[in-house]
Amino acid sequence: MVELTEANLVRRARSGELEAMRDLYELHASRVYTVVRRLAGDDDLAADLAQDAWANAFQKIKDFRGDAAFGTWIHRIAVNTALTRLRQSSRRRDLEQSFDGSSTLGNPDRWPVTAAAERVTVQRALDMLPEGYRSVLWMHDVEGYTHEEIGARLGIAVGTSKSQLSKARARLRALVVGAKAEVVDHGTS
Amino acid sequence: MVHLKEETLSELLDGVPVAGAEEHLTSCPTCQGELELLRRLRAELRELPELQPPADLWSRIEPTLPGARQSRRLRLGWPTLVLMQVAAAIAIFVIGLSVGRSSQPVEEQPDALPVAAAVQPVAATVTDAMAEVQRLGSEYDAALANLQRLAQRSGRPAPSLTEQRLASLDMLVEASRTALSVEPADPVLNSYLFAALEERDAMLREMSESQGTGPEVLWR
């Protein structure tokens, strides 16, 4: 059975068997890499984050009690590793960049040139989002974190998380639909 | 018509009730379309395919793991393992060989050479090294038999243990160097060589200090 096999691998990894660690890595490498890649928006950074996540996980695998599946555990570590790095980088860079307080839907002139010039896929559009937007959007819409959890992990207010999310969705929509798409006047609610 | 703000659309997407928004939606196809588009994009985000990590990622992770150094030793390629075994085997055999040879009375072997000079582990390949081990093994067996015979005949004291060990260390140094000529960057073989050299130097110093005093210098 898969569960028994994985439990056995975890037990062997906890005792320091490198082969078992390698097998666990093979089982979950894609999942871990995918989540850090989505959050990072960049291949090189994603590789660094995945490396850190796995190193962190195996260094504290003795703390893994098996209350959750190993895949869930390593996924959580990957997310935390990525968010910690992004949070550190956000101290050096304004998360909101030039998008604070303004509607991207109603202000196509504020969209970057790349967005105005082409229509892109969802995957590429996600990569093109500012780091703060991408993090909140992925955490909320895909990972299922609440705004409170996102705020705590990114070190931002709940209101900021909500604001980032709405802007991120609007920006994603703009990127995917393209600059020539219909621009709707979003005046008041 | 004034349409819904992006913040409002976002809240509606999350199922948060917004006063007046529901009524607007029922009468505004544009905002209905915007909300549906956001809903579709969210679904597409969730359906994005898994990605494969870089092929070399594990090789970057492995050195950072606990136990990686030990595993590195265990997973050495076979030439290194064989050479390490050869080095160890030579050292073991030479201990016995030196015992046998040093035990022989000088008058019975006038052309006898010092042990380290008589045995030359200069094999350049694994095959040669293994042949050297077999040859040394045969000599070792013969030397042991000779030692037994001599001990029974003359009752002479055994040769200096320090001398035997020094000779074996010389052999270990040579064997390590031979192995390193094949894999010069191997950390384990290098550690063997450095350890043997260090031990040999320490033994020489002890021998020098103990000259004339007579006590046996033991392996540390």
Interface residues (C-beta under 8 A of the other chain):
Chain A: G16 E17 L18 E19 M21 R22 Y25 A29 S30 R31 V32 Y33 T34 R37 R38 D43 A47 A50 Q51 W54 A55 F58 Q59 S103 T104 L105 V122 Q123 L126 L137 W138 D141 V142 K162 S163 L165 S166 K167 R169 A170 L172 R173 V176 V177 V184 D185 H186 G187 T188 S189
Chain B: V2 H3 L4 K5 E6 E7 T8 L9 S10 E11 L13 V18 G20 A21 H24 T30 C31 E34 L37 L38 L41 R42 E44 L45 R46 L48 E50 L51 Q52 P53 P54 L57 W58 R60 I61 E62 T64 L65 P66 G67 A68 Q70 S71
